[in-house]
Protein backbone atom coordinates (compact mmCIF):
# COMPACT_ATOMS: atom_id res chain seq x y z
CA UNK A 1 0.00 0.00 0.00
CA UNK A 2 1.23 3.51 -0.82
CA UNK A 3 2.16 5.80 2.09
CA UNK A 4 -0.51 8.52 2.04
CA UNK A 5 0.04 11.83 3.85
CA UNK A 6 -2.53 14.18 2.29
CA UNK A 7 -5.88 14.35 0.51
CA UNK A 8 -6.11 16.92 -2.29
CA UNK A 9 -9.46 18.38 -3.37
CA UNK A 10 -10.18 19.41 -6.95
CA UNK A 11 -12.96 20.67 -9.17
CA UNK A 12 -13.69 19.30 -12.63
CA UNK A 13 -13.96 22.93 -13.85
CA UNK A 14 -16.74 21.80 -16.16
CA UNK A 15 -19.02 24.50 -17.51
CA UNK A 16 -21.24 25.24 -20.47
CA UNK A 17 -22.42 28.76 -21.23
CA UNK A 18 -21.20 29.97 -17.84
CA UNK A 19 -23.05 27.29 -15.88
CA UNK A 20 -21.47 24.43 -13.93
CA UNK A 21 -21.91 21.02 -15.53
CA UNK A 22 -22.07 17.70 -13.69
CA UNK A 23 -19.52 15.26 -15.11
CA UNK A 24 -19.07 11.60 -14.34
CA UNK A 25 -15.79 9.84 -13.66
CA UNK A 26 -16.18 8.21 -17.09
CA UNK A 27 -16.46 11.60 -18.82
CA UNK A 28 -13.46 13.00 -16.96
CA UNK A 29 -11.50 9.80 -17.66
CA UNK A 30 -12.25 10.11 -21.40
CA UNK A 31 -10.88 13.68 -21.40
CA UNK A 32 -7.78 12.73 -19.40
CA UNK A 33 -6.84 9.79 -21.64
CA UNK A 34 -7.68 11.46 -24.97
CA UNK A 35 -4.55 12.40 -26.90
CA UNK A 36 -3.26 15.94 -26.49
CA UNK A 37 -3.55 16.49 -30.25
CA UNK A 38 -7.27 15.72 -29.86
CA UNK A 39 -7.78 18.16 -26.97
CA UNK A 40 -7.15 15.80 -24.07
CA UNK A 41 -4.38 15.31 -21.53
CA UNK A 42 -2.85 12.13 -22.97
CA UNK A 43 -2.63 10.42 -19.57
CA UNK A 44 -2.89 6.69 -18.92
CA UNK A 45 -6.05 7.07 -16.78
CA UNK A 46 -8.19 9.62 -14.97
CA UNK A 47 -6.00 11.74 -12.71
CA UNK A 48 -8.30 11.54 -9.67
CA UNK A 49 -8.98 8.62 -7.37
CA UNK A 50 -12.56 9.69 -6.66
CA UNK A 51 -15.21 11.88 -8.29
CA UNK A 52 -18.10 13.31 -6.27
CA UNK A 53 -21.08 14.17 -8.45
CA UNK A 54 -23.34 17.16 -7.78
CA UNK A 55 -26.06 14.87 -6.35
CA UNK A 56 -23.58 13.35 -3.87
CA UNK A 57 -22.92 10.13 -5.76
CA UNK A 58 -19.30 9.02 -5.31
CA UNK A 59 -17.65 7.36 -8.31
CA UNK A 60 -14.32 5.55 -8.37
CA UNK A 61 -11.58 6.93 -10.57
CA UNK A 62 -8.00 5.69 -10.63
CA UNK A 63 -7.34 2.93 -8.08
CA UNK A 64 -5.95 4.33 -4.81
CA UNK A 65 -3.06 1.87 -4.97
CA UNK A 66 -1.90 3.76 -8.08
CA UNK A 67 -0.27 7.17 -7.95
CA UNK A 68 -2.69 9.83 -9.13
CA UNK A 69 -2.10 12.67 -11.58
CA UNK A 70 -3.78 15.49 -9.68
CA UNK A 71 -0.87 17.81 -8.85
CA UNK A 72 2.48 17.65 -10.63
CA UNK A 73 5.17 17.17 -7.98
CA UNK A 74 2.71 16.05 -5.27
CA UNK A 75 1.14 12.76 -6.32
CA UNK A 76 3.19 9.97 -4.72
CA UNK A 77 1.72 10.40 -1.21
CA UNK A 78 -1.71 11.82 -1.99
CA UNK A 79 -5.25 10.73 -2.74
CA UNK A 80 -7.09 13.04 -5.14
CA UNK A 81 -10.81 13.80 -4.89
CA UNK A 82 -12.58 15.75 -7.64
CA UNK A 83 -15.94 17.41 -7.14
CA UNK A 84 -17.87 17.65 -10.38
CA UNK A 85 -19.02 21.06 -11.56
CA UNK A 86 -17.02 24.26 -11.47
CA UNK A 87 -15.83 25.70 -8.16
CA UNK A 88 -15.18 29.13 -9.67
CA UNK A 89 -18.87 29.41 -10.59
CA UNK A 90 -20.78 27.77 -7.73
CA UNK A 91 -20.20 26.19 -4.34
CA UNK A 92 -20.44 22.45 -4.12
CA UNK A 93 -24.06 21.36 -3.83
CA UNK A 94 -25.16 20.38 -0.27
CA UNK A 95 -25.33 16.65 -1.08
CA UNK A 96 -21.97 16.89 -2.84
CA UNK A 97 -20.39 18.74 0.10
CA UNK A 98 -21.70 16.14 2.57
CA UNK A 99 -20.54 13.22 0.40
CA UNK A 100 -17.09 14.80 -0.05
CA UNK A 101 -16.72 15.27 3.72
CA UNK A 102 -17.72 11.64 4.32
CA UNK A 103 -15.39 10.39 1.58
CA UNK A 104 -12.41 12.38 2.88
CA UNK A 105 -13.04 11.10 6.41
CA UNK A 106 -13.18 7.53 5.06
CA UNK A 107 -9.86 8.06 3.22
CA UNK A 108 -8.25 9.61 6.30
CA UNK A 109 -9.45 6.68 8.41
CA UNK A 110 -8.33 4.08 5.83
CA UNK A 111 -4.77 5.47 5.86
CA UNK A 112 -4.63 5.94 9.67
CA UNK A 113 -4.39 9.73 9.36
CA UNK A 114 -7.13 10.69 11.81
CA UNK A 115 -4.77 11.93 14.53
CA UNK A 116 -2.63 13.76 11.95
CA UNK A 117 -5.64 15.53 10.42
CA UNK A 118 -7.05 16.45 13.82
CA UNK A 119 -3.66 17.93 14.76
CA UNK A 120 -3.09 19.55 11.35
CA UNK A 121 -6.20 19.88 9.17
CA UNK A 122 -3.97 21.15 6.32
CA UNK A 123 -3.43 17.47 5.52
CA UNK A 124 -6.60 18.10 3.48
CA UNK A 125 -5.74 20.65 0.81
CA UNK A 126 -7.26 22.32 -2.17
CA UNK A 127 -5.13 21.92 -5.31
CA UNK A 128 -4.16 25.60 -5.29
CA UNK A 129 -3.04 25.37 -1.64
CA UNK A 130 -0.36 22.79 -2.42
CA UNK A 131 1.84 25.70 -3.51
CA UNK A 132 2.07 26.75 0.16
CA UNK A 133 3.72 23.48 1.23
CA UNK A 134 7.45 23.37 1.98
CA UNK A 135 9.73 22.48 -0.93
CA UNK A 136 10.50 19.10 0.65
CA UNK A 137 6.85 18.05 0.38
CA UNK A 138 5.93 19.73 -2.90
CA UNK A 139 8.37 19.45 -5.77
CA UNK A 140 6.20 20.88 -8.51
CA UNK A 141 6.26 24.20 -10.32
CA UNK A 142 5.58 27.36 -8.35
CA UNK A 143 3.39 29.30 -8.32
CA UNK A 144 0.36 27.13 -9.04
CA UNK A 145 -1.71 29.26 -11.36
CA UNK A 146 -5.04 27.63 -10.62
CA UNK A 147 -7.94 28.46 -8.35
CA UNK A 148 -8.80 24.75 -8.02
CA UNK A 149 -10.96 23.65 -6.30
CA UNK A 150 -12.43 27.07 -7.03
CA UNK A 151 -12.99 30.59 -5.83
CA UNK A 152 -16.42 29.64 -4.43
CA UNK A 153 -14.99 26.80 -2.33
CA UNK A 154 -13.92 27.71 1.20
CA UNK A 155 -11.33 25.07 2.04
CA UNK A 156 -11.08 26.29 5.65
CA UNK A 157 -14.81 25.63 6.05
CA UNK A 158 -14.42 22.24 4.36
CA UNK A 159 -11.57 21.28 6.71
CA UNK A 160 -13.67 22.34 9.71
CA UNK A 161 -16.45 20.03 8.47
CA UNK A 162 -13.97 17.15 8.05
CA UNK A 163 -12.56 17.68 11.55
CA UNK A 164 -16.08 17.88 13.04
CA UNK A 165 -17.05 14.60 11.34
CA UNK A 166 -13.84 12.88 12.47
CA UNK A 167 -14.51 13.98 16.07
CA UNK A 168 -18.13 12.83 15.80
CA UNK A 169 -16.94 9.41 14.62
CA UNK A 170 -14.55 9.15 17.57
CA UNK A 171 -17.56 9.56 19.85
C-alpha positions, 0 to 999 in steps of 0.5 A: 500500500502507498504511504498517504500523507494528504488528501487533495481536493479538486474541481472538474472545472466543467461549464457550459455557457457559464453554468457548472456542468455535472460530469461523471468519472467516465467523462473525466477519464475520457478527457484525461486519456484522450490524446493531447492532439485531440484536446485531451491530456494524454494520460494513462487514466483519470488523474483523480482517485474519486469523483463526487457528483453534484447529487452526492454520488461518489464514483471511483476513478483511478485505483488508490493503490496507483499514484494519481495525476492530480498535482504535478510534484505532489502525487506519490503520497496523496489521494485526489478527490474531484468534485464535479461542476465548477468551483469558480462558478458555484459552491459544491451542492449540499449533497456533494459537500456532505458526500465529499466530507464523508469520503475524505473522512473515510480516506483519512481513516483508511490510511490511519491519518485521523490523529494527523488531520485532527492535529493539522487539518492542512493534511486536506488541501485544495489543489491551489493550496499545495503551492504553500507546502514546503519544498521538501513536500511539494516538488512541482512548479511554483506558483500554481496558477489555478484556483482549483478547487475554485474561488467559491470553495472555502477550504477552511470551512471544508476542513472544519467540516472534516474535523467535526465529522472525524470527532463525531466518529470518535464519539 
